[in-house]
Amino acid sequence: MNNKFEIPQIPLAERVRPKDLNEFQGQEALLAKGKPIRRMIENDSLSSFILWGPPGTGKTTIARIIANQTKSEFYQLNAVSSGVKDIREIISLAQNNNQLKKRTILFIDEIHRFNKSQQDALLSAVESGLIILIGATTENPSFEVIPALRSRVRIFVLEELSQKDLKNILNFAIQKDEFLSSLKIGEIDLPFLIYVSGGDARTLLNIFEASIVQEINSETVNITHDVIENVVQKKNIFYDKAGEEHYNIISAFIKSLRGSDPDAALYWMARMLEGGEDPLFIARRMIIFSSEDIGNASPNALLLAETCFSAVDKIGMPEARIILAQCATYLASSPKSNASYMGIERALGDVRSKPLFPVPLHLRNAPTGLMKTLGYGRDYQYPHDFENHFVEKNYLPDEMGNTQYYFPTENGQEKNLKERLKFLWKNRKKYL
């Protein structure tokens, strides 16, 4: 190796980590002028929140920028290696900081890996404002963060970095880093570099630096396709658990289930499992699929998918693959209906775009005498007192008439639901 170059010991991604918002690339929906996180910083009005998004999209960097620009005391924990004792130590430090009129920010990376007792340990300090919690997670907080903690924080979603963002990040590194700026860098196969990084800025910079080191003896350092491929080596780098290939393969898996092809579903599942995907991620997606794409055509699908998630969580790999395979083949082979999914989408569309009419008096609850005198609950007819346990009444605001959202299909058990609704509501609703 050419002796005039001394390879830095600190990784490139850390050396060029942005120090303020002006250097940060991407996440405009959160950081652009007038957007929530920028306004928090500019107004010095911090509150606890969780950043949810793919790896390498700036979660840690955003937390550090906030601490730096608000002059807060900053502490960082990784949920994999930390526990309740570490949390209590930082809460104690925060109490001392509070006496000195200093704000405390606690950044917890991979917060989804904290168990319930560890998350419980944060509640009081977060609720009182003693600490400003910034959590980072690649998993859906709805599943991985306990409700009590979720209710005390805001959730911000980070988007995958665009090719433009990644290009800007690389150019910034080349210009800012003392080591890189001392080199004569020629050709860079940027599309391939972005591809193998899977949209992860940290991975992109690490691969780029490794490629530079490999070619540093050359007068002009060219980062070609072959150079990058030689650095990457392993085939499974192309299944990045949070990059483009991750989304491509889970998309292929879901579409195979929807297309009723159990063989294709098993193939794409095998690709994910062999690539190191979290089996709970696959199980979670099958729970969603069972309602979105099967619904009432086979109601047992949701029960099986939920049971699959629970069993996979208890059993773990490699045996979990058998449970996942059973669930996937059942879902793929089941009759399909998206009627309930489309129904809630139609209803949400009306709620968001039309006036919100008052609840009709006969549908209102009347727990007090005053409410009864005002007509709450008057003229309500109890369906169980009638034949077929049904009485033809309007349950929507009068202004909405006979609006319909749910249109059952002819598939599976949903056909029976359709026939029943068609019989009951023959004078008010149309089920074609």
N, C-alpha and C positions, 0 to 999 in steps of 0.2 A: 504494500500500500504506500502511496505517496506520503512521505513523512511530513510534508509541509502542512498537511491537513490534520487537525486534531478533532476526532469525532466527539461531539458532545455526549455527556452521560445522561443528561435529562432528555426524555423523548421530545420530538419535535412538537407534538400536539400540546404538550405542557408549555414549551418555550414560547409558543405563539398564541397562547390562550388570550382572547380579547380581554382588555382591562376595563373597557367602557362600552356603552351601547353604540357608539359611532364605529367601533371596530367589528361589531357583531354582524354576522351574515345570516339572513333567514328569519323566520318567525315574525314576519311583519304584522300578522293579525294580533300579536301580543305586545310587540315592541315598537311599532311605528308610532308616529305622532298621534296623540289622542287615544292610543290603545291602552288596555288595562294595566299591564305591568309597567310600561313607561310612565303612566300617570301616577302609579304608586310611588315610583322613584322620585319623579319631579315634585310631587306634592308632599313627599316625605310622610306618606300615610300607609305604612306597610301593614298587611294582615297576613295571616298564615294561609298557605296554599300548597297544592300538589301539582307538579308538572308531570303530565302523562304523555309519553311519546316514545318513538323508537330510539335505540342507542345512538349516540354520536350526533344528536340534534341540538345540543346546547344546554341541557338541563343544569349540569354543574356550573357551567360558565355563567348562565343567567343568575344563579344563586350568588356566585362570587362577585359579579358586577353589582348586584343589589347591595351586598354588604359593603363593598368598596365605595360606592357612590352615596350611600346613606351613613357612612362612617359608623357602622355597627360592628359589634364584636361577633366574629364568625367562628362557628364550630361545625365540624363535619364528622358524621358517623356513617359507616357502611353497615346496613342491616344484616349482612351475612356474618360479620365478625363482632357485632356489638350486641349488648343486652340491656336489661333494666338497670343494672349497676352503672353502666356508662351514661344512660339517660339521666339518672339521679345526680351523677356528678356534674353534668352540664347544667341541670336545673339549679344546683347549688351555686355554680359559677354565675348563673343568670341572676340569682338573688343578690349576689355581691355587685354585679354590674348595675342592677336596678338601683341600689343605694348610691352608686356613683353617677346616676342619671345616664347610663349607657344602655342602648338597646342590644338585645342578644338575638342573633339568628342561628338557629340550629338547622343545618342541612343534612337530611338523611337520604343517602343513596340507596336505591332498591328497597324502598320502604315497604313494598308489598311482601318482602320476606320476613318482616316482623310478625310474630304471632300476636294473639289477642292480648295477652298480659303485657307484652312489650308496648303495644299501641295504647293500651289503657294507661300506662305510666306517663303518657304524654298529655292526657286529657286536661288535667287541672291547669298545668302550666300554659297550655295553648289557649284554653278558655279565658284565663285571667290576663293573657297578653304578656306574661312574664317572659315567654320566648316567642319569637316569630318562627314558626315551623315552615320550612320549605322542603317538601318531600319530592323525590324523583322516582318514577316507576315506569316500567315498560308494559305493565299489566293493567287491565281495566280496574280502576279504583272501586268500582261498584262491586266487584267480586273480592278484591284483595285487601281493601281497607275497611275496618269496622265502621258501622253506621255512626256510632258516637263520635268518632274522629272525623268522618266525612262531613258531619253536620257542623263542625267547627272550622272547616277550611273551605277555600274555593278550589275548584278543579280547573286547571288550564291545560288545553290539549295542544301539544307541539306537533307540527306537521313534518313529514319526511322532507329533508332538504332537497331542493331542486338541483338540476345539473348546473344551473347558473350560480346558485349558492355555493356549491362545491368547487366550482371553477374559481370563484372569488376568494374562497378560503385558501385554496392552493396558491393563488397569485399573491395574496396577503402574506402567506408564510415565506414564499420565495423572496419577497421584498424586505420583510421585517427581520427574518432570522439572520443573525450574523454569520452563521456557518454557511447557509444556503446562498446568501448574497455574495459570499466570497468565491463562489464557483461559477464556471461558465456552463450554464445549462442550455442545452440545445433542444432537440426534439422531445416532446412528451406525448405519449399515446393517452391523451386525457379520457376519451370515451371508455377505453378498456380499464383504465385506472378507476374511474367512477364505477364501472360495472362490478369489478371485483371487491370494491369497498362496500357495496350494498347500500349506498346512501349514507354511510356512517362516516362523519368527518374525521373522527379520531382514527378509524381504520385507514381511511384514505391517506392521511398524513404519515401514519406509521409505515404503510407500504411504500409510499413515495420516498421516505427517508431511507428505508432499507434498500431500495433500488439505487438511490444516490450512492450509498456506501459501497454497494457492489460494483459500481461503475466509476468510482472516484479516481482511479488511476488514469482514466482517459482525459485528454486535454479538454475536450468538450464532452460533457456528460449528457448522453442521450438515454431517455427513459422510454424504450420501445416496448412493443407488445411482448417480445421474447424475454426482455429483462424483467418485466413485471411478472410474467408467468413463472419465470425461474425463481423469483423471490417468494411468490405465493405457494408454489409447489402442490399443496394438498387440493384434491378435487373438491372436498366438502366446503372449501371457502366459498364456493358458489351457492351454497345454501346458508346464507346469512340469516340467522333467526329473526332479524328485524329489518332486513334489506329487501331489495326488489324481488329476489328469487323466493323469499319467504312469502311475499304477498302473491306472487304468481302461482306458487304451488298450492297454497291454501285456497286460492280462487279455483284452481283446477279441481281440487278435492270437493269443494262445495258444489261446483257445477256438475261434477260426476254424480254426486248424491241426488241433485235436483233432476238430472237426466236419467235416473233409475238405472245406473250402470254400477253394480257393486264391484265388478272387477277393476274398473278404472279407479273407483274410490279407494280400493285396497292398495293399488299401485302408488297413488299420490300420498296415501297415508304412510306407506313404507318409506317413500322418499323423505318425508318429514321426520319420521322416527329415526331413520338411519343418519340423518343430518343433525340429530341432536335436539330436535324440537321438544319442547315441554309437552308431555302427553296430556296435561291438564288443559293446555291451550286448545288441543284438538277436541277434547271432550267438551269444553266450553262452547266451541263453535257448533258442535252437534246439538247442544241444547237449544241454541238460537235457531238452528236450521229446523229442528223438529217442530217448532211453532210457526216459523216463517214460511216453510215450504211444504209441510205436511198437515199441520193444524188439525182440524176436526175430521179430516179424511181418515186419520188413524190416531186418535187421542193417546193411545198407549205409547206412541213414539216419544212424547215428552217425558213420560214416566221412565221409559227405558234410558233415555239420554241423561236424565237427572241421576238415575241410579248408576249409570256408567261413570259419570263424573265422580260420584262418591266412592265407587269401588276403585277407580284408578288412583284417587287420592290416598286410599288406604293401602293398596297393594304395591304401587310403584312399578317401575320397569325392572326386568324385561317382561314380567307376566302381564302387565297392564296392556300389552299389545293385543292379547287375546280378547280382553274385554272391549277394547276399542274396535277390534275387527268385528265382533258380534254386533255391536251397536251400529257401526257404519253399514254393514251389509243389510241389517234390518231397515235402516232409514232409506237406503238406496232402493230396496225392494218394495217399500210401502207405497200405497196410493198417495198422490200429491194434491195439495190445495193451498193456495196462498190467500184464500178468501178472508180469513180473520186478520191477516197482516194488512191486506188492502183496505179492509174495513176501518181499522184504527188510523191508517194514513188519511183516508177520506174524512174521518171525524176530526182529526187534528187539523186538517186543512180548513174545515169550517170554523173551528174554534179560533184559529189564528187569523182568519181573513173576514169573518162575519161578526155582526153584533152578538154580544153575550146576553141572551134573553133570560129573564128571571125564571126561577123554578116555579111551575104552576102550583097553586095553593094546595090542590088535592095530593101533591107529592111531597109536600113539606112536612117535616117532623114537628110535632106539637107537644113538647115535654111540659109546658106550663099552661095554666088557665088562660093567661093573656093571649098566648099564641092561638089557643083554640077559639077565643072570641074574635080574633082577627081572621079566622077562616083557615088556619093552617090544618091540613089533613082532612078538611071537609070534603065529602063526596068520594073519598077514597074507597074503592071496592076491593076486598080481600080475595085474590084469585082462588084460594083454596076453598072458598064457599060456593064455587060454581062448578058446573060440569066441565070435565077435562082439566080442572084446576086452572081455568083460564077465563078472563073476562076481557072483552074488547074495549080497551080504553087507550087514550092517547097518553104516552109517557114522555113525550117531547114538549117543549114550549109550543104553544098554539101557533106562533109565528113560523115555525118550521114545518108545519103540515105533516105529511107522511114521508119525510126524508128517510132514505135508506142508505146504509153503509155496508152492511154485511150481505153478500150474495153467495150462499152456499153452492158448491159445485155438485156434480153428479158422481164424484169419486168416493169410493170407500164408504165409511160410515156417515160421511157428511151428506150423502144422498138422503139418508133417513131424516136428518135434521131439516133438510130442505123441504121434504114432503110434509113434515109436521108443521113447520112455519107457514107453508103454503096453505095448509088446511085452516090453521088458526087465524091467519091474517088475510083471508081471502077477500074481505071487503075493503081492506085498507092498503095492502102492500102487494107488490108484484114480484114473484120469483119465477123467472123464465127458465 
